[in-house]
Amino acid sequence: MRRRTVLAAVGLSIPVQLLQRFDDMLVVPSASGPPQGPAQIQQRLLLARRQFDASALAELMATLPGMLAAARDMAERSGTPGGWALLASCYDLATDTLNKVGRKDTARLTADRSVQHADRSSDAVAMGASARALGMVLRTEGRHQTAAQVMERAISRLDPTGLRTPAQASTYVRLLCASAYTASWAGDRATALERIADAERAADRLAGIVGKSGIAMPFVTLYRVGIHYALGDAGTALHVGRTLRPEMYATSERRGRLHTDLARAWWRWGKPEETAHALLAACEQAPSEVKDRPSVRKIADELTRHHPRVSGARQLAAALS
């Protein structure tokens, strides 16, 4: 009973049985079905990423177990660097999803498996992506120094590639952003601001390459919003955020994240009405960003409970229910 209660608390609007199914799959791998090749796994991963981008988290949680089982079977049968890299990418997506919905312990397991498979591939991009995912999980555990070391090593590994491909450039910028964000939560203002400035310069320098993979300056600027929030400077976070617009982002997940990041800053600044309207805007773009992210859901629940008469609170309560 306790396990079901805990799962329900962190899963929020995601059915408990989906979370249990995923946990069980990690312990006792499910049958993968008919053998599939790398192209078929790549297609399944593409569709799963589209679910993530659409913030369709319940549907994605239902998708992940079968995709991981098929990808593992493919990698073991092929034994090729490309197969291990593809399997690592599947685990990266699982890690990002689990981390988002608050399944921290399970996210650590998938992150560790991704790192193991990426190492077998010897692919700098795969290892960089896995390092970013693991680093973000370590950050949520409060292990900021270890997280920084993991990501800095991956950054150093990518540098010699010359960042000539979209995947190399995209992963490099993502790692810089994640490193800066980690430093901000550790209270290391100097490193956080230095690293996010590095990310901005890299995004600008690599614009012709990075843009092809969807990682452009608005992506980095949104990280700067989160960094100032983590450093306790809600006013600067909101000032930076005012340069951003939802239409700058290609996916519902990023548009929703823009509004939730601004909502967190408004809430810290003691502005419940502005917080309510930012959360409502997030719900319009990606409801799961409010309902299924525990840190954001906590703000929404506290707002509707303690400030029920502010503009937008009643509509927010209805959206949550």
LINRAHU-V906143 format. One record per residue. N is the residue number from 1. RES is the residue in one small letter. SS is DSSP state (H for helix, E for strand, C for the rest). PHI is phi in whole degrees, -180 to 180 (none if undefined). D_CENTER is the distance of its C-alpha to the mean C-alpha in Angstrom with 1 decimal. Layout:
BEGIN
n->[N | N]
res->[RES | RES]
ss->[SS | SS]
phi->[PHI | PHI]
d_center->[D_CENTER | D_CENTER]
END
This chain:
BEGIN
n->[1 | 2 | 3 | 4 | 5 | 6 | 7 | 8 | 9 | 10 | 11 | 12 | 13 | 14 | 15 | 16 | 17 | 18 | 19 | 20 | 21 | 22 | 23 | 24 | 25 | 26 | 27 | 28 | 29 | 30 | 31 | 32 | 33 | 34 | 35 | 36 | 37 | 38 | 39 | 40 | 41 | 42 | 43 | 44 | 45 | 46 | 47 | 48 | 49 | 50 | 51 | 52 | 53 | 54 | 55 | 56 | 57 | 58 | 59 | 60 | 61 | 62 | 63 | 64 | 65 | 66 | 67 | 68 | 69 | 70 | 71 | 72 | 73 | 74 | 75 | 76 | 77 | 78 | 79 | 80 | 81 | 82 | 83 | 84 | 85 | 86 | 87 | 88 | 89 | 90 | 91 | 92 | 93 | 94 | 95 | 96 | 97 | 98 | 99 | 100 | 101 | 102 | 103 | 104 | 105 | 106 | 107 | 108 | 109 | 110 | 111 | 112 | 113 | 114 | 115 | 116 | 117 | 118 | 119 | 120 | 121 | 122 | 123 | 124 | 125 | 126 | 127 | 128 | 129 | 130 | 131 | 132 | 133 | 134 | 135 | 136 | 137 | 138 | 139 | 140 | 141 | 142 | 143 | 144 | 145 | 146 | 147 | 148 | 149 | 150 | 151 | 152 | 153 | 154 | 155 | 156 | 157 | 158 | 159 | 160 | 161 | 162 | 163 | 164 | 165 | 166 | 167 | 168 | 169 | 170 | 171 | 172 | 173 | 174 | 175 | 176 | 177 | 178 | 179 | 180 | 181 | 182 | 183 | 184 | 185 | 186 | 187 | 188 | 189 | 190 | 191 | 192 | 193 | 194 | 195 | 196 | 197 | 198 | 199 | 200 | 201 | 202 | 203 | 204 | 205 | 206 | 207 | 208 | 209 | 210 | 211 | 212 | 213 | 214 | 215 | 216 | 217 | 218 | 219 | 220 | 221 | 222 | 223 | 224 | 225 | 226 | 227 | 228 | 229 | 230 | 231 | 232 | 233 | 234 | 235 | 236 | 237 | 238 | 239 | 240 | 241 | 242 | 243 | 244 | 245 | 246 | 247 | 248 | 249 | 250 | 251 | 252 | 253 | 254 | 255 | 256 | 257 | 258 | 259 | 260 | 261 | 262 | 263 | 264 | 265 | 266 | 267 | 268 | 269 | 270 | 271 | 272 | 273 | 274 | 275 | 276 | 277 | 278 | 279 | 280 | 281 | 282 | 283 | 284 | 285 | 286 | 287 | 288 | 289 | 290 | 291 | 292 | 293 | 294 | 295 | 296 | 297 | 298 | 299 | 300 | 301 | 302 | 303 | 304 | 305 | 306 | 307 | 308 | 309 | 310 | 311 | 312 | 313 | 314 | 315 | 316 | 317 | 318 | 319 | 320 | 321]
res->[m | r | r | r | t | v | l | a | a | v | g | l | s | i | p | v | q | l | l | q | r | f | d | d | m | l | v | v | p | s | a | s | g | p | p | q | g | p | a | q | i | q | q | r | l | l | l | a | r | r | q | f | d | a | s | a | l | a | e | l | m | a | t | l | p | g | m | l | a | a | a | r | d | m | a | e | r | s | g | t | p | g | g | w | a | l | l | a | s | c | y | d | l | a | t | d | t | l | n | k | v | g | r | k | d | t | a | r | l | t | a | d | r | s | v | q | h | a | d | r | s | s | d | a | v | a | m | g | a | s | a | r | a | l | g | m | v | l | r | t | e | g | r | h | q | t | a | a | q | v | m | e | r | a | i | s | r | l | d | p | t | g | l | r | t | p | a | q | a | s | t | y | v | r | l | l | c | a | s | a | y | t | a | s | w | a | g | d | r | a | t | a | l | e | r | i | a | d | a | e | r | a | a | d | r | l | a | g | i | v | g | k | s | g | i | a | m | p | f | v | t | l | y | r | v | g | i | h | y | a | l | g | d | a | g | t | a | l | h | v | g | r | t | l | r | p | e | m | y | a | t | s | e | r | r | g | r | l | h | t | d | l | a | r | a | w | w | r | w | g | k | p | e | e | t | a | h | a | l | l | a | a | c | e | q | a | p | s | e | v | k | d | r | p | s | v | r | k | i | a | d | e | l | t | r | h | h | p | r | v | s | g | a | r | q | l | a | a | a | l | s]
ss->[C | H | H | H | H | H | H | H | H | H | H | C | C | C | C | H | H | H | H | H | H | H | H | H | H | H | H | C | C | C | C | C | C | C | C | C | C | H | H | H | H | H | H | H | H | H | H | H | H | H | H | H | H | C | C | C | H | H | H | H | H | H | H | H | H | H | H | H | H | H | H | H | H | H | H | H | H | H | C | C | H | H | H | H | H | H | H | H | H | H | H | H | H | H | H | H | H | H | H | H | C | C | C | H | H | H | H | H | H | H | H | H | H | H | H | H | H | H | H | H | H | C | C | H | H | H | H | H | H | H | H | H | H | H | H | H | H | H | H | H | C | C | C | H | H | H | H | H | H | H | H | H | H | H | H | H | H | H | H | C | C | C | C | C | C | H | H | H | H | H | H | H | H | H | H | H | H | H | H | H | H | H | H | H | H | C | C | C | H | H | H | H | H | H | H | H | H | H | H | H | H | H | H | H | H | C | H | H | H | H | H | H | H | C | C | C | H | H | H | H | H | H | H | H | H | H | H | H | H | H | C | C | C | H | H | H | H | H | H | H | H | C | C | C | C | H | H | H | C | C | C | H | H | H | H | H | H | H | H | H | H | H | H | H | H | H | H | H | C | C | C | H | H | H | H | H | H | H | H | H | H | H | H | H | H | H | C | H | H | H | H | C | C | H | H | H | H | H | H | H | H | H | H | H | H | H | C | C | C | C | C | C | H | H | H | H | H | H | H | H | C]
phi->[none | -62 | -61 | -65 | -65 | -63 | -61 | -65 | -66 | -87 | -78 | 56 | -86 | -84 | -53 | -58 | -63 | -69 | -67 | -64 | -61 | -67 | -59 | -65 | -64 | -69 | -86 | -122 | -53 | -80 | -64 | -87 | 83 | -58 | -57 | -126 | -92 | -57 | -64 | -69 | -66 | -60 | -67 | -64 | -66 | -61 | -65 | -66 | -65 | -64 | -64 | -62 | -64 | -86 | 58 | -90 | -73 | -64 | -63 | -67 | -62 | -74 | -80 | -60 | -58 | -65 | -65 | -65 | -63 | -67 | -68 | -64 | -62 | -62 | -65 | -68 | -72 | -81 | 62 | -99 | -56 | -65 | -66 | -68 | -65 | -66 | -63 | -60 | -63 | -64 | -69 | -61 | -64 | -62 | -62 | -61 | -68 | -65 | -63 | -64 | -93 | 91 | -90 | -64 | -63 | -68 | -62 | -65 | -64 | -67 | -65 | -62 | -66 | -61 | -61 | -61 | -71 | -64 | -61 | -66 | -81 | 59 | -95 | -62 | -68 | -61 | -68 | -67 | -65 | -67 | -65 | -62 | -63 | -65 | -60 | -68 | -69 | -61 | -61 | -67 | -85 | 84 | -96 | -66 | -65 | -65 | -60 | -63 | -64 | -60 | -76 | -64 | -64 | -69 | -61 | -64 | -73 | -80 | -51 | -66 | -70 | 83 | 52 | -91 | -111 | -56 | -66 | -65 | -66 | -62 | -64 | -61 | -66 | -60 | -65 | -62 | -63 | -66 | -64 | -64 | -64 | -62 | -62 | -66 | -72 | -83 | 81 | -91 | -61 | -60 | -67 | -61 | -72 | -66 | -71 | -70 | -66 | -60 | -65 | -65 | -65 | -66 | -63 | -70 | -67 | -102 | -54 | -65 | -95 | -63 | -58 | -65 | -104 | 86 | -103 | -121 | -57 | -59 | -61 | -69 | -63 | -65 | -63 | -62 | -57 | -63 | -66 | -66 | -62 | -64 | -79 | 88 | -108 | -64 | -62 | -67 | -58 | -69 | -62 | -64 | -65 | -69 | -84 | -103 | -133 | -54 | -68 | -74 | -114 | -83 | -120 | -63 | -60 | -70 | -64 | -65 | -63 | -55 | -69 | -70 | -65 | -69 | -62 | -61 | -68 | -61 | -65 | -64 | -83 | 79 | -118 | -65 | -66 | -64 | -62 | -59 | -69 | -67 | -68 | -64 | -63 | -65 | -62 | -67 | -85 | -156 | -53 | -65 | -65 | -98 | -75 | -111 | -95 | -53 | -66 | -78 | -60 | -61 | -63 | -62 | -66 | -66 | -64 | -68 | -81 | -98 | -132 | -68 | -100 | -73 | -59 | 96 | -66 | -66 | -66 | -65 | -59 | -66 | -66 | -70 | -87]
d_center->[29.6 | 27.6 | 24.8 | 24.7 | 24.7 | 21.8 | 19.8 | 20.8 | 19.8 | 16.2 | 15.9 | 17.5 | 18.1 | 17.0 | 20.2 | 20.9 | 22.4 | 19.2 | 17.5 | 20.9 | 21.2 | 18.0 | 19.2 | 22.6 | 21.5 | 20.2 | 23.6 | 25.8 | 24.4 | 25.4 | 27.7 | 26.1 | 28.9 | 30.7 | 29.6 | 27.3 | 27.1 | 24.4 | 24.7 | 24.2 | 21.1 | 19.7 | 20.5 | 18.9 | 15.6 | 16.0 | 16.7 | 13.7 | 11.4 | 13.5 | 12.9 | 9.1 | 10.1 | 12.8 | 10.8 | 13.4 | 11.8 | 15.3 | 16.4 | 13.5 | 14.3 | 17.8 | 17.1 | 15.3 | 18.4 | 20.8 | 18.7 | 18.1 | 21.8 | 23.0 | 20.9 | 22.2 | 25.7 | 25.5 | 24.5 | 27.2 | 29.8 | 29.2 | 28.6 | 27.6 | 25.1 | 23.5 | 23.2 | 21.5 | 19.0 | 18.2 | 17.9 | 15.5 | 13.3 | 13.5 | 12.6 | 9.4 | 8.3 | 9.7 | 8.1 | 4.4 | 6.6 | 8.8 | 7.0 | 6.1 | 9.8 | 11.2 | 12.5 | 12.3 | 15.4 | 14.5 | 11.1 | 13.4 | 15.7 | 13.5 | 12.3 | 16.0 | 17.1 | 14.9 | 16.4 | 19.8 | 19.7 | 18.4 | 21.3 | 23.7 | 22.9 | 23.7 | 21.4 | 20.1 | 17.2 | 16.2 | 16.7 | 14.7 | 11.6 | 12.2 | 13.0 | 9.8 | 8.0 | 11.0 | 11.3 | 8.3 | 9.8 | 13.1 | 12.4 | 11.9 | 15.1 | 16.8 | 17.6 | 16.9 | 19.7 | 18.7 | 15.1 | 16.7 | 19.2 | 16.9 | 15.1 | 18.5 | 20.1 | 17.7 | 18.4 | 22.1 | 22.0 | 20.7 | 23.2 | 26.2 | 24.9 | 25.8 | 22.5 | 24.6 | 22.2 | 19.3 | 17.1 | 18.4 | 18.1 | 14.6 | 13.4 | 15.7 | 14.4 | 10.7 | 12.3 | 14.5 | 12.0 | 10.1 | 13.7 | 14.8 | 12.3 | 13.3 | 16.9 | 16.7 | 15.8 | 18.7 | 20.9 | 21.7 | 22.2 | 24.0 | 21.5 | 18.5 | 20.6 | 22.0 | 18.7 | 17.2 | 20.7 | 20.5 | 17.3 | 19.2 | 22.2 | 20.5 | 18.9 | 22.4 | 24.2 | 22.2 | 22.0 | 24.1 | 21.9 | 18.4 | 19.1 | 19.8 | 16.2 | 14.8 | 13.7 | 16.4 | 17.5 | 16.0 | 12.4 | 13.8 | 15.7 | 13.0 | 11.7 | 15.4 | 15.5 | 12.9 | 15.0 | 18.2 | 17.1 | 16.2 | 19.6 | 21.3 | 22.4 | 21.5 | 24.2 | 22.9 | 19.4 | 21.1 | 23.4 | 20.8 | 19.0 | 22.3 | 22.2 | 19.3 | 19.8 | 17.9 | 19.8 | 18.3 | 15.1 | 15.5 | 13.1 | 13.2 | 9.5 | 9.9 | 13.3 | 12.4 | 10.0 | 13.0 | 15.3 | 13.5 | 13.2 | 16.8 | 17.7 | 16.6 | 18.9 | 21.7 | 21.6 | 22.0 | 24.8 | 26.5 | 26.4 | 25.9 | 27.1 | 24.7 | 21.9 | 23.1 | 23.3 | 19.8 | 18.5 | 20.8 | 19.6 | 16.0 | 17.7 | 19.5 | 16.6 | 14.1 | 15.7 | 12.9 | 10.9 | 14.1 | 15.5 | 12.8 | 10.7 | 13.5 | 13.6 | 14.0 | 16.2 | 18.3 | 19.0 | 20.0 | 22.2 | 23.9 | 24.6 | 26.2 | 28.1 | 29.4 | 29.7 | 30.8 | 33.1 | 31.0 | 30.4 | 27.5 | 27.3 | 29.2 | 27.1 | 23.9 | 25.5 | 26.5 | 23.0 | 21.7 | 24.6]
END
